[in-house]
Amino acid sequence: MEFVKPQPTGKGPDNWFNGDVWFDVIHAGQEPSRLRANMVRFAPGARTAWHHHAVGQTLHVVAGLALIGTRDGTVYEAHPGETVTCPPGEEHWHGATEDRFMQHLALWEGTAPDDDRPETTWLEHVTDEQYRSPRTHSH
């Protein structure tokens, strides 16, 4: 058993996020583990750029109201305690509402050693129009 020394909180880079986003790396698995886990905090209005994950991603909302957008224009609302999975290769974005902070646990896997795809492929920023699309809840 090993207690992992925590890394300092990191600021989300401007080319991956609109607005202020901070993250704590909880786990960055070393072979044979490929598990990745970050606690991510979004300021009001902050959001990721469009991106996709080679092996998919799971988001567990801890606080606030999460917005998760898909390329077909749908923007889902997810509440604390809800978990959303994004399948491998699905382009999506996630972030906070305009008026509240949001925090989620982001879980994904790294690619296998013989797989040359990046874990995460970052794309263009989400436009204000895309961010403000009508919202739906999965229930």
Solvent accessible surface area in square Angstrom, and as a share of the most:
residue,aa,sasa,rsa
1,M,230,1.03
2,E,141,0.63
3,F,189,0.79
4,V,101,0.58
5,K,175,0.74
6,P,112,0.71
7,Q,102,0.45
8,P,122,0.77
9,T,73,0.42
10,G,20,0.19
11,K,83,0.35
12,G,1,0.01
13,P,48,0.30
14,D,113,0.59
15,N,100,0.51
16,W,91,0.32
17,F,20,0.08
18,N,39,0.20
19,G,50,0.48
20,D,74,0.38
21,V,0,0.00
22,W,110,0.38
23,F,47,0.19
24,D,34,0.17
25,V,40,0.23
26,I,87,0.44
27,H,67,0.30
28,A,47,0.37
29,G,7,0.06
30,Q,142,0.63
31,E,104,0.47
32,P,125,0.79
33,S,45,0.29
34,R,73,0.27
35,L,81,0.41
36,R,46,0.17
37,A,6,0.05
38,N,22,0.12
39,M,34,0.15
40,V,12,0.07
41,R,91,0.33
42,F,1,0.00
43,A,23,0.18
44,P,55,0.34
45,G,20,0.19
46,A,0,0.00
47,R,14,0.05
48,T,2,0.01
49,A,0,0.00
50,W,6,0.02
51,H,2,0.01
52,H,44,0.20
53,H,7,0.03
54,A,10,0.08
55,V,52,0.30
56,G,7,0.07
57,Q,12,0.05
58,T,35,0.20
59,L,1,0.01
60,H,62,0.28
61,V,0,0.00
62,V,63,0.36
63,A,44,0.34
64,G,18,0.17
65,L,37,0.18
66,A,1,0.01
67,L,0,0.00
68,I,4,0.02
69,G,0,0.00
70,T,22,0.13
71,R,107,0.39
72,D,118,0.61
73,G,44,0.42
74,T,37,0.21
75,V,3,0.02
76,Y,84,0.32
77,E,43,0.19
78,A,3,0.02
79,H,75,0.34
80,P,73,0.46
81,G,55,0.53
82,E,37,0.16
83,T,78,0.45
84,V,40,0.23
85,T,98,0.57
86,C,5,0.03
87,P,74,0.47
88,P,85,0.54
89,G,42,0.40
90,E,64,0.28
91,E,54,0.24
92,H,1,0.00
93,W,2,0.01
94,H,7,0.03
95,G,0,0.00
96,A,0,0.00
97,T,9,0.05
98,E,83,0.37
99,D,112,0.58
100,R,151,0.55
101,F,139,0.58
102,M,1,0.01
103,Q,39,0.17
104,H,1,0.00
105,L,39,0.20
106,A,4,0.03
107,L,51,0.25
108,W,41,0.14
109,E,73,0.33
110,G,0,0.00
111,T,24,0.14
112,A,30,0.24
113,P,109,0.69
114,D,136,0.70
115,D,39,0.20
116,D,143,0.74
117,R,120,0.44
118,P,80,0.50
119,E,50,0.22
120,T,28,0.17
121,T,40,0.23
122,W,64,0.23
123,L,58,0.29
124,E,93,0.42
125,H,71,0.32
126,V,3,0.01
127,T,72,0.42
128,D,76,0.40
129,E,145,0.65
130,Q,60,0.27
131,Y,4,0.01
132,R,147,0.54
133,S,23,0.15
134,P,124,0.78
135,R,76,0.28
136,T,58,0.34
137,H,52,0.23
138,S,83,0.54
139,H,175,0.78
